[in-house]
Amino acid sequence: MTYSPLYMDGLVGPTHHFGGLSFGNRASMSSRRVESSPKKAALQGLAKMKLVMDMGVKQAFVIPHARPDLKFLHDCGFKGDKKTVLGDAYKASPSLLASAFSSSFMWAANMGVISSSAVTGDGKVHITPANLAATVHRHIEPEFSSTLLNMMFPDSKYFTHHKPVYKCFSDEGAANMITLLSDDKSVAMTVFVYGRSESSPLIEYPKFYPARQTKEAIDVIIRNHQLDSQNVMIIQQSPQAIDAGVFHNDVISFGANNILICHDNAFVNQEALLPELLDRYYKATHEELCIIQLSDDCLSLDDVVESYLFNSQLVEKPDGSLWLLLPQKCKEFEEAAAFCEHLVNDSKVISGFDYVALDQSMKNGGGPACLRQQLYLNEKEHAAFDQRFILTPKKYALLTDWVNTTYRDEVSAEDFQDDAFVNDAFKSLDELTQLLDLGSVYFFQK
């Protein structure tokens, strides 16, 4: 059976802003209260999707969540009509109000974990939305993410949906997972990365920033997705990397097919674990895994976080070659650019690369890999996926026009108390559902 990739990117919402809501995410923290541009952010994300679509690869989009989340504000004790709730929240708790307006759902890598039917016990695609319990502004996402995933993957003949893992076990989704595939995509070695354990003592812990992903959440997903334990590795993230601002594993390592690229301070006990991964990949696939490490001497942890080199996205083209999408920020780091040239010309593990402009997302700590969810489907599963969410040239034109017409050029925290801004955001999303013929999916439409 033939498997081919589907890339799903989150559409940036009309309330995109820089609230500094993510402690441990250096970009988010340093951008706090800076004026944002939802229009620019959404157009940059769409341009990235178009780049992948134009390569001949299937590209899907995930529609925005409705923001602000008024129910969240009501549950936090702000009562009354919309204008009163916004005004009271603005005065009493600006951070809660900023959380209610967050557009962090745009980072589809955190939406959940999706396992290919080629590697699950029952031969179906298994889907678990992330609970995102580690941060307030993301804690409110799983319910609507579950709704969207059920819409996008509707056929129970091919797709099995699970509830998010209990929130006592924090789960950040595919941002802490790397899927390494055999040439024919029929076998996968899944690498899960965790930062902390609720039940097992760790030798090392971060000293400054929180470790978000728990080992227990990974264990639950492995069991529910019926993954073969022989083809799974669970690795602890380096606490030193977390303290440097590596809040998810996809900020310090990435991989696809038979390639893993990582910094030499990505994992705990890395010198012993990588040879084990090589051996286990070979036993599973009877093929060689290529591991490329970038040393701290070449690119320090600080520069890893500043450049976002490891948050680049590998795209598999129809001919099987890999293309790398790099954050434009990498241009500022000579070592990062030289490393990518090495991947093309010396190692020959990728066929080429493009720099993508994502400064609006990057200011909140989200590069090319954060914006996307990658999965492999067979022909019948591709057909069963809801085609309303597949990007086409016509939809790209519709979506860019929709953004240009309904999104604001600039947004600041002061706009959060303006009910006219909220009305505009809801009107924009209402128009989106009409453009895509989705029906009433948002709470304000019901």
C-alpha positions as CSV (number, residue, x, y, z in Angstrom):
1,M,0.0,0.0,0.0
2,T,1.3,3.4,-1.0
3,Y,1.5,6.2,1.6
4,S,2.0,9.9,0.8
5,P,2.3,13.0,3.0
6,L,-0.4,15.5,4.0
7,Y,0.7,18.7,5.6
8,M,-1.9,20.6,7.7
9,D,-1.1,24.2,8.7
10,G,-3.1,26.4,11.1
11,L,-4.7,29.6,9.7
12,V,-3.8,32.6,11.8
13,G,-6.8,34.1,13.5
14,P,-8.0,37.7,13.3
15,T,-7.0,38.4,17.0
16,H,-3.4,37.4,16.6
17,H,-1.3,39.3,19.1
18,F,1.8,39.4,21.2
19,G,0.7,38.9,24.8
20,G,3.9,37.3,26.2
21,L,1.8,34.5,27.5
22,S,4.3,31.6,27.2
23,F,6.8,31.5,30.0
24,G,9.9,29.7,28.9
25,N,9.4,30.7,25.2
26,R,11.9,33.5,24.8
27,A,10.5,35.0,21.6
28,S,7.0,35.2,23.2
29,M,8.4,36.8,26.4
30,S,10.5,39.4,24.5
31,S,7.6,40.4,22.2
32,R,5.2,41.1,25.0
33,R,2.9,44.1,24.3
34,V,4.4,44.8,20.9
35,E,1.8,45.7,18.3
36,S,0.9,42.8,16.0
37,S,-0.5,42.5,12.5
38,P,-3.1,39.8,12.1
39,K,-3.3,40.5,8.4
40,K,0.4,40.1,7.8
41,A,0.6,37.0,10.0
42,A,-2.2,35.2,8.2
43,L,-0.9,36.1,4.7
44,Q,2.6,34.9,5.7
45,G,1.1,31.6,6.8
46,L,-0.9,31.2,3.6
47,A,2.2,32.0,1.5
48,K,4.0,29.2,3.2
49,M,1.1,26.8,2.5
50,K,1.1,27.9,-1.1
51,L,4.8,27.2,-1.4
52,V,4.2,23.6,-0.3
53,M,1.1,23.2,-2.5
54,D,3.0,24.5,-5.5
55,M,5.5,21.7,-4.9
56,G,2.7,19.3,-5.8
57,V,2.2,18.1,-2.2
58,K,-1.1,17.9,-0.5
59,Q,-1.6,20.8,1.8
60,A,-4.5,21.3,4.2
61,F,-5.4,24.2,6.5
62,V,-7.0,24.2,9.9
63,I,-9.5,27.0,10.5
64,P,-9.1,29.4,13.4
65,H,-10.7,29.0,16.7
66,A,-13.3,31.6,17.7
67,R,-11.6,34.3,19.8
68,P,-12.1,35.8,22.3
69,D,-13.3,32.8,24.2
70,L,-16.1,34.4,26.1
71,K,-17.0,31.2,27.9
72,F,-13.5,31.1,29.4
73,L,-13.9,34.7,30.7
74,H,-17.3,33.9,32.1
75,D,-15.9,30.8,33.9
76,C,-13.2,33.0,35.3
77,G,-15.8,35.1,37.0
78,F,-16.5,38.0,34.5
79,K,-20.2,38.3,34.1
80,G,-22.6,40.5,32.2
81,D,-22.9,41.5,28.5
82,K,-19.9,41.3,26.2
83,K,-18.8,44.9,26.6
84,T,-19.0,44.6,30.4
85,V,-17.0,41.4,30.4
86,L,-14.3,42.8,28.2
87,G,-14.0,46.0,30.2
88,D,-13.9,44.3,33.6
89,A,-11.4,41.7,32.5
90,Y,-9.1,44.4,31.0
91,K,-9.1,46.2,34.3
92,A,-8.8,43.2,36.6
93,S,-6.7,40.7,34.7
94,P,-5.1,41.8,31.4
95,S,-3.3,38.4,31.1
96,L,-6.5,36.4,31.3
97,L,-8.1,38.7,28.7
98,A,-5.0,38.3,26.5
99,S,-5.3,34.5,26.9
100,A,-9.0,34.7,25.8
101,F,-7.8,36.5,22.6
102,S,-4.9,34.2,21.8
103,S,-4.3,32.9,18.3
104,S,-1.9,30.1,19.4
105,F,-4.0,27.5,17.8
106,M,-2.3,28.5,14.6
107,W,0.6,26.2,15.6
108,A,-0.9,22.9,14.3
109,A,2.1,20.9,15.6
110,N,0.6,21.3,19.0
111,M,-2.9,20.3,17.9
112,G,-2.4,16.6,18.7
113,V,-0.7,13.4,17.8
114,I,-1.7,11.5,14.6
115,S,-0.4,8.0,14.0
116,S,-0.3,6.4,10.5
117,S,-2.5,3.4,9.8
118,A,0.7,1.6,8.7
119,V,2.0,1.5,12.3
120,T,-1.1,1.1,14.5
121,G,-2.3,-2.2,15.7
122,D,-5.7,-2.1,14.0
123,G,-4.6,-0.5,10.7
124,K,-6.5,2.7,11.3
125,V,-5.3,6.3,11.6
126,H,-5.4,7.2,15.3
127,I,-5.8,10.8,16.5
128,T,-5.4,12.3,20.0
129,P,-5.8,16.1,20.5
130,A,-3.3,17.6,22.8
131,N,-4.6,18.7,26.2
132,L,-2.1,21.7,26.3
133,A,-2.5,21.8,30.0
134,A,0.8,23.6,30.7
135,T,-0.3,27.1,29.7
136,V,-3.5,29.0,30.3
137,H,-3.9,30.4,26.9
138,R,-3.6,27.0,25.2
139,H,-5.5,25.1,27.9
140,I,-8.7,26.4,26.2
141,E,-8.0,24.9,22.8
142,P,-8.5,21.1,23.0
143,E,-12.3,21.1,22.9
144,F,-12.6,22.9,19.6
145,S,-9.5,21.2,18.2
146,S,-11.3,17.9,18.8
147,T,-14.3,19.2,16.9
148,L,-12.1,20.2,14.0
149,L,-10.2,17.0,13.9
150,N,-13.5,15.0,13.8
151,M,-14.7,17.2,10.9
152,M,-11.4,16.8,9.0
153,F,-11.1,13.1,9.6
154,P,-14.8,12.0,9.6
155,D,-14.9,8.4,8.5
156,S,-14.7,5.9,11.4
157,K,-13.8,3.2,8.9
158,Y,-10.4,4.8,8.5
159,F,-10.0,7.2,11.5
160,T,-10.2,6.6,15.3
161,H,-10.5,9.6,17.5
162,H,-9.4,9.6,21.1
163,K,-10.2,12.1,23.9
164,P,-7.3,14.3,25.0
165,V,-5.1,12.7,27.7
166,Y,-6.2,13.7,31.3
167,K,-4.8,17.1,32.1
168,C,-2.9,15.8,35.1
169,F,-0.5,14.5,32.4
170,S,0.5,17.5,30.3
171,D,0.6,16.8,26.6
172,E,1.9,19.2,23.9
173,G,1.2,17.2,20.8
174,A,3.4,16.4,17.8
175,A,5.9,19.2,18.6
176,N,7.5,16.5,20.8
177,M,7.4,13.7,18.4
178,I,9.5,12.7,15.4
179,T,8.3,10.0,13.0
180,L,11.1,8.2,11.1
181,L,9.9,6.1,8.2
182,S,11.1,3.3,6.0
183,D,11.5,3.9,2.3
184,D,8.1,2.5,1.5
185,K,6.5,4.3,4.5
186,S,5.1,0.9,5.8
187,V,7.3,0.9,9.0
188,A,7.8,3.8,11.3
189,M,10.2,4.4,14.3
190,T,8.4,7.0,16.5
191,V,10.6,9.1,18.8
192,F,8.7,10.8,21.6
193,V,10.4,13.4,23.7
194,Y,9.4,14.4,27.2
195,G,10.6,17.0,29.7
196,R,9.2,15.7,33.0
197,S,7.6,12.6,34.6
198,E,4.9,12.7,37.2
199,S,5.7,9.3,38.6
200,S,9.4,8.5,37.8
201,P,12.2,10.6,39.4
202,L,14.6,12.1,36.9
203,I,18.3,12.6,37.2
204,E,18.2,16.1,35.8
205,Y,15.5,18.8,35.9
206,P,15.4,22.3,34.3
207,K,16.3,25.0,36.8
208,F,14.5,28.1,35.3
209,Y,11.8,27.2,32.8
210,P,9.1,24.6,33.0
211,A,9.3,21.2,31.3
212,R,5.9,20.9,29.6
213,Q,5.6,17.4,28.1
214,T,5.1,14.5,30.5
215,K,6.2,11.0,29.9
216,E,2.9,9.7,31.2
217,A,0.9,11.4,28.4
218,I,3.2,9.8,25.9
219,D,2.6,6.4,27.5
220,V,-1.2,6.9,27.2
221,I,-1.0,7.8,23.5
222,I,1.3,4.8,22.7
223,R,-1.3,2.5,24.3
224,N,-4.3,4.1,22.7
225,H,-2.8,4.3,19.3
226,Q,-1.7,0.6,19.6
227,L,1.9,1.4,18.6
228,D,4.4,-1.5,18.7
229,S,6.7,-0.8,21.6
230,Q,9.6,-2.2,19.7
231,N,9.3,0.7,17.2
232,V,9.0,3.4,19.8
233,M,11.7,5.3,21.7
234,I,10.9,7.7,24.6
235,I,13.7,10.1,25.3
236,Q,14.1,12.9,27.9
237,Q,14.7,16.4,26.6
238,S,17.8,18.1,27.7
239,P,17.0,20.3,30.8
240,Q,19.8,22.7,29.7
241,A,18.1,23.1,26.4
242,I,14.8,23.8,28.2
243,D,16.5,26.5,30.3
244,A,17.9,28.0,27.2
245,G,14.4,28.5,25.8
246,V,13.8,25.2,24.0
247,F,10.2,24.8,25.2
248,H,9.3,22.0,22.7
249,N,11.6,19.4,21.1
250,D,10.9,20.8,17.6
251,V,13.0,23.8,18.5
252,I,16.2,21.6,18.8
253,S,15.7,18.6,16.5
254,F,13.7,17.5,13.5
255,G,13.5,14.6,11.1
256,A,11.6,12.8,8.4
257,N,11.8,9.5,6.6
258,N,15.3,8.1,7.3
259,I,16.9,11.4,8.5
260,L,17.3,12.8,12.1
261,I,18.9,16.2,12.5
262,C,19.6,17.5,16.0
263,H,21.8,19.7,18.2
264,D,24.3,17.8,20.3
265,N,22.5,19.0,23.5
266,A,19.0,18.0,22.5
267,F,18.5,14.9,24.7
268,V,19.6,13.5,28.0
269,N,22.3,10.8,27.6
270,Q,22.4,11.6,23.9
271,E,25.7,9.7,23.3
272,A,24.2,6.4,24.3
273,L,20.6,7.0,23.0
274,L,21.5,7.8,19.4
275,P,23.4,4.5,18.7
276,E,20.4,2.7,20.2
277,L,18.1,4.6,17.9
278,L,20.3,3.6,14.9
279,D,20.1,0.0,15.9
280,R,16.4,-0.1,16.6
281,Y,15.6,1.7,13.3
282,Y,17.6,-0.8,11.4
283,K,15.9,-3.7,13.1
284,A,12.5,-2.3,12.3
285,T,13.1,-1.3,8.7
286,H,16.3,-3.1,7.6
287,E,17.5,0.2,6.4
288,E,20.1,2.7,7.6
289,L,19.1,5.8,9.5
290,C,21.1,9.0,8.9
291,I,21.7,11.1,12.0
292,I,23.3,14.5,11.7
293,Q,24.3,16.4,14.8
294,L,25.2,20.1,15.0
295,S,27.7,20.8,17.8
296,D,27.5,23.5,20.4
297,D,30.8,24.8,19.0
298,C,29.1,25.5,15.7
299,L,25.8,26.8,17.0
300,S,25.3,27.5,20.7
301,L,22.0,26.9,22.5
302,D,21.3,30.6,22.5
303,D,21.8,30.8,18.8
304,V,19.7,27.7,18.3
305,V,16.8,29.5,20.0
306,E,17.5,32.8,18.3
307,S,17.8,31.4,14.7
308,Y,15.1,28.7,15.0
309,L,17.1,26.5,12.7
310,F,15.7,23.3,14.1
311,N,12.2,24.5,13.7
312,S,12.6,24.2,10.0
313,Q,10.1,22.0,8.0
314,L,11.1,19.1,5.9
315,V,8.7,18.6,2.9
316,E,8.7,15.4,0.9
317,K,8.1,16.1,-2.8
318,P,6.2,13.7,-5.1
319,D,9.6,12.4,-6.4
320,G,10.6,11.4,-2.8
321,S,13.2,14.2,-2.4
322,L,13.2,16.3,0.7
323,W,13.1,20.1,0.7
324,L,13.7,22.3,3.7
325,L,11.7,25.4,4.7
326,L,13.9,27.6,6.9
327,P,12.9,30.6,9.0
328,Q,14.1,33.8,7.3
329,K,15.8,34.5,10.7
330,C,18.4,31.9,9.8
331,K,19.9,34.2,7.3
332,E,21.3,36.3,10.1
333,F,23.4,33.3,11.4
334,E,26.3,32.4,9.1
335,E,26.7,29.0,10.8
336,A,23.0,28.1,10.2
337,A,23.2,29.0,6.5
338,A,26.5,27.1,6.1
339,F,24.9,24.0,7.8
340,C,22.0,24.0,5.4
341,E,24.5,24.2,2.4
342,H,26.2,21.2,4.0
343,L,23.0,19.3,4.1
344,V,22.5,19.9,0.3
345,N,26.0,19.8,-1.1
346,D,28.0,17.4,1.3
347,S,25.6,15.2,3.1
348,K,23.1,15.3,0.2
349,V,20.2,14.5,2.6
350,I,18.1,17.3,1.2
351,S,17.7,18.5,-2.4
352,G,17.4,22.2,-1.5
353,F,15.8,24.8,0.8
354,D,13.9,28.0,0.8
355,Y,13.7,30.8,3.4
356,V,10.2,31.7,4.5
357,A,9.1,35.0,6.0
358,L,7.1,34.3,9.2
359,D,8.2,37.1,11.4
360,Q,4.7,37.5,12.9
361,S,4.6,33.9,14.0
362,M,8.3,33.9,15.0
363,K,7.8,36.8,17.4
364,N,5.5,34.4,19.4
365,G,8.0,31.5,19.1
366,G,6.5,29.6,16.1
367,G,8.6,28.8,13.0
368,P,7.8,26.7,9.9
369,A,7.5,23.4,11.8
370,C,5.3,24.8,14.6
371,L,2.7,25.9,12.0
372,R,2.3,22.4,10.5
373,Q,1.2,18.9,11.4
374,Q,2.6,16.2,9.1
375,L,1.0,12.8,8.5
376,Y,1.2,10.0,6.0
377,L,-2.1,8.6,4.5
378,N,-2.8,5.9,1.9
379,E,-5.0,6.7,-1.1
380,K,-8.3,5.7,0.5
381,E,-7.5,7.8,3.6
382,H,-6.6,10.8,1.5
383,A,-10.0,10.5,-0.2
384,A,-11.8,10.1,3.2
385,F,-10.2,13.4,4.5
386,D,-12.7,16.2,4.2
387,Q,-11.7,17.9,1.0
388,R,-13.1,21.3,2.1
389,F,-9.9,21.7,4.1
390,I,-7.5,21.0,1.2
391,L,-5.8,24.0,-0.2
392,T,-6.2,24.6,-3.9
393,P,-5.2,27.6,-6.1
394,K,-8.9,28.7,-6.0
395,K,-9.1,28.4,-2.2
396,Y,-5.8,30.2,-1.8
397,A,-7.2,33.1,-3.7
398,L,-10.4,33.1,-1.7
399,L,-8.6,32.9,1.6
400,T,-6.1,35.7,0.8
401,D,-8.9,37.9,-0.3
402,W,-10.9,37.1,2.9
403,V,-7.8,38.0,5.0
404,N,-7.2,41.2,3.1
405,T,-10.8,42.2,3.4
406,T,-11.6,41.3,7.0
407,Y,-8.4,41.3,9.1
408,R,-6.9,44.3,10.8
409,D,-3.5,45.6,9.9
410,E,-2.6,46.4,13.5
411,V,-3.8,45.1,16.9
412,S,-2.7,46.1,20.4
413,A,-3.8,45.1,23.9
414,E,-6.1,48.1,24.1
415,D,-8.2,46.7,21.4
416,F,-9.3,43.8,23.7
417,Q,-11.7,46.0,25.6
418,D,-13.4,47.1,22.3
419,D,-16.5,45.0,21.6
420,A,-16.4,46.4,18.0
421,F,-13.1,44.5,17.5
422,V,-14.8,41.3,18.8
423,N,-17.7,41.8,16.5
424,D,-15.3,42.3,13.5
425,A,-13.4,39.1,14.4
426,F,-16.6,37.0,14.7
427,K,-17.9,38.5,11.5
428,S,-14.7,37.5,9.7
429,L,-14.9,33.9,11.0
430,D,-18.6,33.7,10.0
431,E,-17.7,34.7,6.5
432,L,-15.0,32.0,6.4
433,T,-17.5,29.3,7.3
434,Q,-19.7,30.5,4.4
435,L,-16.8,30.6,2.0
436,L,-15.9,27.0,2.8
437,D,-19.5,25.8,3.2
438,L,-18.8,24.5,6.7
439,G,-22.1,25.4,8.3
440,S,-22.3,26.7,11.9
441,V,-19.2,25.5,13.7
442,Y,-18.5,28.4,16.1
443,F,-20.3,29.1,19.4
444,F,-21.4,32.6,18.3
445,Q,-23.2,31.0,15.3
446,K,-25.4,28.8,17.4
